[in-house]
Amino acid sequence: MTIRTQADMIGPMDTRKNQPDAAAPTSRGCSRQALGVAGENAALVFLQGKGFRLLERNWRPQGLAARLELDLVGELKNLLLFVEVKSRTCVAGAVDAPTGQGYFPDKREPRSAFTPAKRMHLVQAARHFLTERRLWSKSCRFDLICVNFYPDGSHYLEHHEHVIELDTPVGGCNAAWQPW
């Protein structure tokens, strides 16, 4: 399988800085799981504002492939959307270039965690989802949403569309990604 991406992600990007949220995680005392849930909540609200209809959240296939997961799966217009959400907390520091805010992400940007291995797992999980639901005839798209949470409770969200572009063979077999 060949997965092609660009360093700055494929497709248009939509960004949004939201107001403080009392339930938003901060850099102190926030578990990775709580941060992930908060990021998925922010991403879901953002996507629903664009007409996204949620089908599954944190979907896992049955059996041996249960290590795979799809953060958000839903429909947008006539597309089946597989959305990976990456979240980070930010701390006081240097100016964040996209927002001009006086914060800098802990460790690294959320999209840097969207590694080639993560892309491969996302594709494998999507194949299981399409097979289980018998939705291979549906047009699909892979998106990435990155969420930075700031100490004041606000967050900055980036939506990258079409982050994975697939060639014909997938997973070491001769089957096409989608048979259309």
VEXFISE-253615 format. One record per residue (C-alpha): residue number from 1; y, z, x. Coordinates in nm, 4 decimals. Layout:
 resi    north       up     east
  NUM        Y        Z        X
...
This chain:
 resi    north       up     east
    1   0.0000   0.0000   0.0000
    2   0.3440  -0.0812   0.1237
    3   0.6315   0.1300   0.0014
    4   0.9732   0.0007   0.0984
    5   1.2847   0.2113   0.0879
    6   1.6213   0.2131   0.2585
    7   1.7784   0.5083   0.4353
    8   2.0508   0.5296   0.1721
    9   1.8027   0.4734  -0.1142
   10   1.7535   0.1604  -0.3192
   11   1.9686   0.0922  -0.6219
   12   2.2852   0.2394  -0.7635
   13   2.3694   0.6053  -0.7325
   14   2.5362   0.8207  -0.9957
   15   2.6891   1.1514  -0.8900
   16   2.8254   1.4398  -1.0873
   17   2.9777   1.7788  -1.0005
   18   2.9184   2.0281  -1.2791
   19   3.0910   2.3502  -1.3670
   20   2.9419   2.6893  -1.2805
   21   2.6262   2.7851  -1.4642
   22   2.5408   3.1533  -1.4950
   23   2.1694   3.0741  -1.4573
   24   2.2143   2.8581  -1.1468
   25   2.0479   2.9777  -0.8273
   26   2.2513   3.0946  -0.5302
   27   2.1638   3.1020  -0.1625
   28   2.0658   3.4705  -0.1885
   29   1.7501   3.5912  -0.3578
   30   1.6325   3.2623  -0.5072
   31   1.2663   3.1657  -0.4888
   32   1.1661   2.8060  -0.4235
   33   1.0052   2.7952  -0.7671
   34   1.3211   2.9198  -0.9424
   35   1.5293   2.6696  -0.7463
   36   1.2927   2.3876  -0.8475
   37   1.3063   2.4846  -1.2159
   38   1.6870   2.5050  -1.2072
   39   1.7051   2.1619  -1.0411
   40   1.4696   2.0097  -1.2975
   41   1.6760   2.1627  -1.5799
   42   1.9972   2.0134  -1.4381
   43   1.8282   1.6755  -1.3892
   44   1.6868   1.6775  -1.7414
   45   2.0244   1.7555  -1.9015
   46   2.1827   1.4773  -1.6944
   47   1.9156   1.2213  -1.7893
   48   1.9160   1.3172  -2.1572
   49   2.2893   1.2434  -2.1553
   50   2.1928   0.8864  -2.0610
   51   1.9364   0.8559  -2.3430
   52   1.6267   0.9747  -2.1536
   53   1.3436   1.1014  -2.3767
   54   1.1159   1.3499  -2.1992
   55   0.7406   1.2879  -2.2291
   56   0.6072   1.5287  -1.9655
   57   0.7395   1.7909  -1.7275
   58   0.5455   1.9003  -1.4170
   59   0.2525   1.6799  -1.5194
   60  -0.0650   1.7064  -1.3103
   61  -0.3779   1.4911  -1.3345
   62  -0.7158   1.6488  -1.4039
   63  -0.9862   1.6986  -1.1434
   64  -0.9608   1.6358  -0.7719
   65  -0.6133   1.4814  -0.7967
   66  -0.4630   1.8040  -0.9398
   67  -0.2642   1.8512  -0.6173
   68  -0.0393   1.5669  -0.7346
   69   0.2558   1.6312  -0.9657
   70   0.5230   1.4382  -1.1538
   71   0.8406   1.6443  -1.2039
   72   0.9773   1.4528  -1.5034
   73   0.8241   1.1618  -1.6936
   74   1.0042   0.9996  -1.9812
   75   1.1387   0.6898  -2.1463
   76   1.4778   0.5357  -2.0934
   77   1.5364   0.2286  -2.3061
   78   1.2186   0.0228  -2.2543
   79   1.1244   0.1799  -1.9186
   80   0.8797   0.4527  -1.8290
   81   1.0656   0.6671  -1.5760
   82   0.8990   0.8798  -1.3074
   83   1.1611   1.1188  -1.1709
   84   1.1281   1.3279  -0.8563
   85   1.3759   1.6170  -0.8363
   86   1.4789   1.7715  -0.5037
   87   1.6996   2.0822  -0.5020
   88   1.8758   2.2868  -0.2352
   89   2.1141   2.5800  -0.2316
   90   2.4397   2.5492  -0.0399
   91   2.6351   2.8042   0.1569
   92   2.9985   2.8402   0.2595
   93   3.0699   2.6197   0.5587
   94   3.1842   2.2707   0.6458
   95   3.3179   2.0230   0.3911
   96   3.0517   1.8392   0.1924
   97   3.1483   1.4714   0.2354
   98   3.0593   1.3325  -0.1111
   99   3.2303   1.6104  -0.3052
  100   3.4999   1.7316  -0.0672
  101   3.3905   2.0842  -0.1539
  102   3.3819   2.3567   0.1106
  103   3.0053   2.3930   0.1181
  104   2.7265   2.2693   0.3336
  105   2.3597   2.2414   0.2296
  106   2.1108   2.4921   0.3678
  107   1.8913   2.3270   0.6325
  108   1.9051   1.9646   0.5109
  109   2.0025   1.7429   0.2219
  110   1.7631   1.7311  -0.0753
  111   1.6894   1.3607  -0.0332
  112   1.5627   1.4185   0.3224
  113   1.2650   1.5965   0.1618
  114   1.1701   1.2682  -0.0115
  115   0.9387   1.1734   0.2731
  116   0.6976   0.8789   0.2966
  117   0.4116   1.1195   0.2202
  118   0.5944   1.2456  -0.0900
  119   0.6538   0.8860  -0.2010
  120   0.2826   0.8114  -0.1618
  121   0.1905   1.1190  -0.3695
  122   0.4398   1.0189  -0.6373
  123   0.2848   0.6719  -0.6617
  124  -0.0668   0.8167  -0.6765
  125   0.0335   1.0613  -0.9507
  126   0.1998   0.7803  -1.1472
  127  -0.1199   0.5732  -1.1247
  128  -0.3184   0.8657  -1.2684
  129  -0.0619   0.9122  -1.5451
  130  -0.0668   0.5432  -1.6403
  131  -0.4459   0.5386  -1.6395
  132  -0.4848   0.8585  -1.8429
  133  -0.2295   0.7466  -2.1020
  134  -0.3344   0.3802  -2.0963
  135   0.0240   0.2734  -2.0290
  136  -0.0338   0.0114  -1.7587
  137   0.1459  -0.2513  -1.9674
  138   0.4693  -0.0486  -1.9638
  139   0.7470  -0.1313  -1.7155
  140   0.8054   0.1584  -1.4770
  141   1.0753   0.2831  -1.2441
  142   1.0829   0.5590  -0.9832
  143   1.4031   0.7621  -0.9544
  144   1.5138   1.0508  -0.7352
  145   1.7581   1.3199  -0.8443
  146   1.9032   1.5467  -0.5750
  147   2.0718   1.8706  -0.6803
  148   2.2838   2.0945  -0.4560
  149   2.3567   2.4379  -0.6022
  150   2.6745   2.6087  -0.4814
  151   2.7446   2.9820  -0.4461
  152   2.9850   2.9751  -0.7426
  153   2.7017   2.8619  -0.9730
  154   2.8115   2.4985  -0.9994
  155   2.5966   2.2107  -0.8809
  156   2.6346   1.8592  -0.7457
  157   2.3832   1.5990  -0.8640
  158   2.2976   1.2576  -0.7198
  159   2.0852   1.0113  -0.9179
  160   1.9160   0.7395  -0.7117
  161   1.7464   0.4652  -0.9130
  162   1.4606   0.2395  -0.7964
  163   1.3745   0.4551  -0.4940
  164   1.0277   0.3056  -0.4562
  165   0.9495  -0.0635  -0.4551
  166   0.5818  -0.1513  -0.4498
  167   0.3945  -0.4541  -0.3224
  168   0.0768  -0.5746  -0.4902
  169  -0.2022  -0.3594  -0.3401
  170  -0.1942   0.0150  -0.4068
  171  -0.4063   0.2936  -0.2645
  172  -0.6271   0.0848  -0.0391
  173  -0.7767  -0.1235  -0.3186
  174  -0.7093  -0.4747  -0.4365
  175  -0.5791  -0.3660  -0.7787
  176  -0.2177  -0.4494  -0.8481
  177   0.0332  -0.1696  -0.9054
  178   0.0918  -0.2992  -1.2551
  179  -0.1062  -0.5926  -1.3914
  180   0.1784  -0.7975  -1.5386
